[in-house]
Every structure is written in structure tokens, then in C-alpha cells.
Amino acid sequence: MSDASILICDDDSAIRTVVTQALRRAGHRVTAAATLAELRRELASARPDVLVTDVVLPDGNGLDFVATFTGENPDLPVIVLSAQNTLSTAVRATEAGAFDYLPKPFDLDVLTATVASALARGRRLVDDLPAAEEHAVALIGRSPAMQEVYRVIARVVSNELTVLITGESGTGKELVAQAIHDLGPRRRAPFVAINMAAIPRELIEAELFGHEKGAFTGAAARVAGKFEQASGGTLFLDEIGDMPMEAQTRLLRVLQSGEFTTVGGARVIRADVRIVAATNKDLMSQVVSGQFREDLFYRLNVVPIALPSLRERRQDIRLLARHFLDRAVEDGLPRKAVSDDAVAVLEAHDWPGNVRELENLMRRMAALHRDEWIGADAVRAMLGEGSGLAAPTRDAGIEAAVLTRLSRLAAEEPGVMEDGTLYDRIIGEVERPLIEAMLARHGHNQLRAARALGINRNTLRKRLDTLGIDVGGRQDDPA
């Protein structure tokens, strides 16, 4: 649509100029205002085809005006611009009836395309979103990567679509799920989370769907499962990629039919929950390898939200560090502040454990650092300690490797430090390269490798099978 009338309101003259030029090049007629008073005068004299407005204006809040204006003019699309790049702003813009929300700084081509979309499709209707105050949302960050996350969340909170959140461990997937629940129509009902990786395979169905008394050994009473506990609310299925295949089949049936029965029960129960799932794994690769059901993947992946790693949103580290130090004060720890040079060190760190690692670091600094101001040297020293385990010396050998591995696990997968699997995991990780190295040294002759290791050949074969080490053709002849 060409020759459309666009009204833009922004108190920044440079933004008004470049936006006006860009929209005029696209063939539109543009009128500009710098205040709410000017905006009201322009609207009183002529109705535009699209309104573009900032949030913070010299004489008032643009979102408050948009809420009133869209209520009186439901057919006129409004695009909201804002330098307050938070999830709260994105949701409030959608709540106010905005067609779209663009965080500053924005790409002029994106703005031009958004205006064209508004003209072509008309105003996007979003009904009855709850008010979202900044303190009610735990997501922190104003980086471009997080802005896209906020925009998707703002679009899904008012509906019942299933959401699949992906991202590395420690990026805040449960916080996103909680935000979707807290900002949506089910917010007054329970939010129930279940971690698939933390439940024994034989108990997953009972945990999800509940069980009747006597359903299995030890079932002394009827117990409601997570689906019942979350009735009317949201069920968050964390680490869905670790769900065993037989449980995937049962879950798929429930998602398809909307009904389930308890383990050992016959009564059909209606599943009244919104499903939000999360994983740090590549589910499509698991589908290809036969580890995850393709039909269940598409049932879950209705609205995908990909969370960026902390390495991809380094601009947020200062905000996050300050937020975590403030929370430490609420928990009774001394107030601390981070110097600019310390922030630079934090921003240069690789953050394998993502936001969770940064949070743990800030809490340690709040508890252990003596001075009020945290400097660069203190941060470097604390990062060298990793998770608080003793820093290995240069010649510590295998001890250094184990401590380094423990530090990384504590940052990336803190649950492993408490769930009873740590011993077998570390021993397995050490045993594999040891066996593989000795097999290679002895030409994959298992008898020689076993002798060198000080174990018998049958034990070695058992460990090869357990660890899944492929040795190709077996060479067992002594030499």
C-alpha cells in the first residue's frame, strides 16, 4: 500500500528525521510530533493509517496513551518504540493493543517492513492480557537477543499454545516458562514443574499421571500426578529430551486426546493444563537418531523460543550482576557493587554455565569479598576458583583434570552435584579414555590391554560393552 499516512511521535529529533526519511522513501506520507500534546493535536486534525510512538515522552507515558487510543480506535494499528527494552515493556505494549513493539535501537528496514505489515493485515487483536510490572518478571536483559525472546513471550501469554523452550543449561528456561504462566490467563492456578532427567525411568508415568493405591509395590495410597496437580494452570516439562521412549508415547496420547488415567486406575481424567516444555538438547537430531518421537516433537514445538547463551548477550552482564547482588542483599548478605573494570572481566569470560554460573559467582562475591567494591582482580581470582573447589596446581596431574571437570559440571549442571550420579559419571569419564588409550597402545589387542591395566580380559570386555566402546575386530591373541 503506497501513499499511506503515517504519524510518528518521538521527542528525539534525530530519530524523527531518519524514520521520516525512511518511510517517505517507502512511499508514505509522514507527519511527526515530539510530545503527547502535539500528537493529540495531529490526531484531532487527521486520522493516520498507522501510528508510531515512543513510550517515554516529555509530557507523559506513550503506553498509557496507546491503551486509551486503541480502545477508542480499534482499527488503527499502533507500533510502539521503546528504549526500555524489558519483557515488561513488550508485554505492556501488547496489552495496550499495539500492533507491534520495536526495541531501540531498531533497524529502519525492520520498521519499514512492520509498517507495511500493519497496513496490509490491519491491527493485531490481543485480548485481556494481564498487567505486567517489572518486579513481577524475573527475566533480566535488554540485549537484542533477549528482545526477540520478549516479543515471542508477549505474543503467547494470552493463548493456550504449547511452547518449547530451547537453550543451553543455565540460560533461564524455567524463568521463561514461569513468566508465560504468570503473565497469562492461568496465572491464578498452579505452575507445576517436573524435571524428566531427575526421575527414574520406572517412575515417570506415576509422577506425571499419578497412581492408585496398590498399583505397584510401595504404592500405599492414591497419589495425584503432576497433570492433576497443575489442573487449570501450567505444567512445565523440563529436560524433555531425557524422557524415555515409552513415557513419550503415553505423553503423546494425552496431548492428542486431552485425557489420561492414573497408573493402576480406570477413571478417565480430563487434562486441563497448558504445556510448556524445555530442553538443552537438539530434539530434531534425537528424532533423526530415533531417540525422540517425531510426532511428539511437533506436538511440543508449536511455538519455539530459543534462549541465547550468556556469551550471545554479553551486554546484559552488567545488569544481571547488579540484579544478583541486589538479591544477595535481600537474602541477608552484605551489599556489594561491581567496578567497571570488573564488569569488563565478566564480559570477557566464556560463561559455560551461563546465567546460573554468573548468579553463583555474584553470590560468592557477596559472601566472601571483604570490600564494598568488587574489582577486576577479585573477579579473576574468583573465576579461577570455579565453583569454589580448590584450584588445582600446575603439576597436579589427574587431580587437576578431575577438579576442572567438577568445576565445569557445577557451573553447567549443578543438579549433578547433588543427585547421586556424580561418582559413576566421573569414573566413567576417566575410565573411557584410559581404556581407549591402552587399546590403541597395544594395537587393540584386548588381552595385552587388560594385562597392562591390571584386569582380566573378561572384565575388560564387560567394561567395553558397558561404556559402548567400539573396538572393531577383536584381537585377543597373546604375544
Buried (B, 14 or more C-beta within 10 A) or exposed (E): EEEBBBBBBBBBEEBBEEBBEBBEEBEBBBBBBBBBEBBBEBBEEEEBBBBBBBBBBEEBBBBEBBBEBBEEBEEBBBBBBBEBBBBBBBBBBBBBBBBBBBBBEBEBEEBBEBBBBBBEEEBBEBEEBBEBEEEBBBBBBBBBBBBBBBBBBBBBBBBEEBBBBBBBBBBBBBBBBBBBBBBBBBBEBBBBBBBBBBBEEEEBBBBBBBBBEEBEEEBEEBBBBBBBBBBEBBBBBBBBBBBBEEBBEBBBEBBEEEEBBBBBBEEEBEBBBBBBBBBBBEBEEBBEEEBBBEEBBEBBBBBEBEBBBBEBBBBBBBBBBBBBBEBBEEEEBEEBEBBEEBBEBBBBBEBBBBBBBBBBBBBBBBEEBEEEEBBBEBBEEBBEBBBEEEBBEEEBEEEBBBBBBBBBBBBBBBEBEEEEBEEEBBEEBBBBEEBBEBBEEBEBBBBBBBBBBEBEBEEBBEBBEEEEBEBEEEBEEEE
